[in-house]
Amino acid sequence: MHNPAFYIPDFSELHKATCEFVKQHQGTKGYIDTQPDIGKDLIYALVYVDCENLEEVVVYGIKYDEEYGTLAIAWEHISNSYVIEYTEKDYESVNWFEVGPHCDVHYPATLINIAELIHEYV
C-alpha cells in the first residue's frame, strides 16, 4: 500500500499550458486584467494570509513572470461593502504573488480556477 501522497496528481502539464496561454495573451501590458466584470466569472485564489490563515480572494490580474518562468497573480480581499477598481497604473505597483508549489498561493486550487476561467478575460 502506497502512502496517500503517491496519488496526488502532477499539475506540471496544466501549469505549463496555462503559462503559455497567459504569456500568449498578456500583450504589451504584461498582464491580463481579471478584475470583476459583469458577465464574467470571478477568478478566485486561495492565499495564505499571515502565514497560517488560508483565505479565498479575488484575482485582479494574472501574468506570466519571465524571470521565474511561472504565473503570478494580483489579488484583493473579498468584500460586500466596497468595490476596488484597478487602473493600468495600479498594475505597475501592485504586489504580484507567484502561483506554484511551495508558495503563499495554494497551488492546485488556484491553478485550476485560473485555467478554467482565463479565456473569459482575453
Contacts in CASP RR format, 6 or more apart in sequence:
PFRMAT RR
TARGET T0000
AUTHOR 0000-0000-0000
METHOD contacts of the structure
MODEL  1
MHNPAFYIPDFSELHKATCEFVKQHQGTKGYIDTQPDIGKDLIYALVYVD
CENLEEVVVYGIKYDEEYGTLAIAWEHISNSYVIEYTEKDYESVNWFEVG
PHCDVHYPATLINIAELIHEYV
11 107 0 8 1.000
11 108 0 8 1.000
11 111 0 8 1.000
14 111 0 8 1.000
14 112 0 8 1.000
14 115 0 8 1.000
15 70 0 8 1.000
15 71 0 8 1.000
15 100 0 8 1.000
15 111 0 8 1.000
17 115 0 8 1.000
18 71 0 8 1.000
18 111 0 8 1.000
18 114 0 8 1.000
18 115 0 8 1.000
18 118 0 8 1.000
19 64 0 8 1.000
19 69 0 8 1.000
19 70 0 8 1.000
19 71 0 8 1.000
21 118 0 8 1.000
21 119 0 8 1.000
22 32 0 8 1.000
22 62 0 8 1.000
22 63 0 8 1.000
22 64 0 8 1.000
22 71 0 8 1.000
22 118 0 8 1.000
23 64 0 8 1.000
25 32 0 8 1.000
25 118 0 8 1.000
25 122 0 8 1.000
26 32 0 8 1.000
26 62 0 8 1.000
26 63 0 8 1.000
26 64 0 8 1.000
29 88 0 8 1.000
29 91 0 8 1.000
30 63 0 8 1.000
30 64 0 8 1.000
31 61 0 8 1.000
31 62 0 8 1.000
31 63 0 8 1.000
31 74 0 8 1.000
31 91 0 8 1.000
32 61 0 8 1.000
32 62 0 8 1.000
32 63 0 8 1.000
32 118 0 8 1.000
32 121 0 8 1.000
32 122 0 8 1.000
33 60 0 8 1.000
33 61 0 8 1.000
33 86 0 8 1.000
33 91 0 8 1.000
33 121 0 8 1.000
34 43 0 8 1.000
34 59 0 8 1.000
34 60 0 8 1.000
34 61 0 8 1.000
34 62 0 8 1.000
34 118 0 8 1.000
34 121 0 8 1.000
35 58 0 8 1.000
35 60 0 8 1.000
35 61 0 8 1.000
35 84 0 8 1.000
35 85 0 8 1.000
35 86 0 8 1.000
36 42 0 8 1.000
36 58 0 8 1.000
36 83 0 8 1.000
37 121 0 8 1.000
40 117 0 8 1.000
40 120 0 8 1.000
40 121 0 8 1.000
41 117 0 8 1.000
41 120 0 8 1.000
42 58 0 8 1.000
42 59 0 8 1.000
42 117 0 8 1.000
43 58 0 8 1.000
43 59 0 8 1.000
43 62 0 8 1.000
43 113 0 8 1.000
43 114 0 8 1.000
43 117 0 8 1.000
43 118 0 8 1.000
43 121 0 8 1.000
44 56 0 8 1.000
44 57 0 8 1.000
44 58 0 8 1.000
44 59 0 8 1.000
44 110 0 8 1.000
44 113 0 8 1.000
45 56 0 8 1.000
45 57 0 8 1.000
45 58 0 8 1.000
45 59 0 8 1.000
45 73 0 8 1.000
45 75 0 8 1.000
45 99 0 8 1.000
45 105 0 8 1.000
45 106 0 8 1.000
45 109 0 8 1.000
45 110 0 8 1.000
45 113 0 8 1.000
45 114 0 8 1.000
46 54 0 8 1.000
46 55 0 8 1.000
46 56 0 8 1.000
46 57 0 8 1.000
46 105 0 8 1.000
46 106 0 8 1.000
46 109 0 8 1.000
46 110 0 8 1.000
47 54 0 8 1.000
47 55 0 8 1.000
47 57 0 8 1.000
47 75 0 8 1.000
47 97 0 8 1.000
47 104 0 8 1.000
47 105 0 8 1.000
47 106 0 8 1.000
47 110 0 8 1.000
48 54 0 8 1.000
48 55 0 8 1.000
48 104 0 8 1.000
48 105 0 8 1.000
48 106 0 8 1.000
49 55 0 8 1.000
54 106 0 8 1.000
55 77 0 8 1.000
56 78 0 8 1.000
57 75 0 8 1.000
57 76 0 8 1.000
57 77 0 8 1.000
57 78 0 8 1.000
58 75 0 8 1.000
58 76 0 8 1.000
58 77 0 8 1.000
58 78 0 8 1.000
59 73 0 8 1.000
59 74 0 8 1.000
59 75 0 8 1.000
59 110 0 8 1.000
59 113 0 8 1.000
59 114 0 8 1.000
60 73 0 8 1.000
60 74 0 8 1.000
60 75 0 8 1.000
60 76 0 8 1.000
60 84 0 8 1.000
60 86 0 8 1.000
60 94 0 8 1.000
61 73 0 8 1.000
61 74 0 8 1.000
61 75 0 8 1.000
61 86 0 8 1.000
61 91 0 8 1.000
62 71 0 8 1.000
62 72 0 8 1.000
62 73 0 8 1.000
62 74 0 8 1.000
62 114 0 8 1.000
62 118 0 8 1.000
62 121 0 8 1.000
63 71 0 8 1.000
63 72 0 8 1.000
63 73 0 8 1.000
63 96 0 8 1.000
64 70 0 8 1.000
64 71 0 8 1.000
64 72 0 8 1.000
65 71 0 8 1.000
65 72 0 8 1.000
65 96 0 8 1.000
65 98 0 8 1.000
68 98 0 8 1.000
70 98 0 8 1.000
70 99 0 8 1.000
70 100 0 8 1.000
71 98 0 8 1.000
71 99 0 8 1.000
71 100 0 8 1.000
71 111 0 8 1.000
71 114 0 8 1.000
72 96 0 8 1.000
72 97 0 8 1.000
72 98 0 8 1.000
72 99 0 8 1.000
73 96 0 8 1.000
73 97 0 8 1.000
73 99 0 8 1.000
73 105 0 8 1.000
73 110 0 8 1.000
73 114 0 8 1.000
74 86 0 8 1.000
74 91 0 8 1.000
74 94 0 8 1.000
74 95 0 8 1.000
74 96 0 8 1.000
74 97 0 8 1.000
75 97 0 8 1.000
76 84 0 8 1.000
86 94 0 8 1.000
97 103 0 8 1.000
97 104 0 8 1.000
97 105 0 8 1.000
98 104 0 8 1.000
98 105 0 8 1.000
99 105 0 8 1.000
99 107 0 8 1.000
99 110 0 8 1.000
99 111 0 8 1.000
99 114 0 8 1.000
100 107 0 8 1.000
100 111 0 8 1.000
101 107 0 8 1.000
END
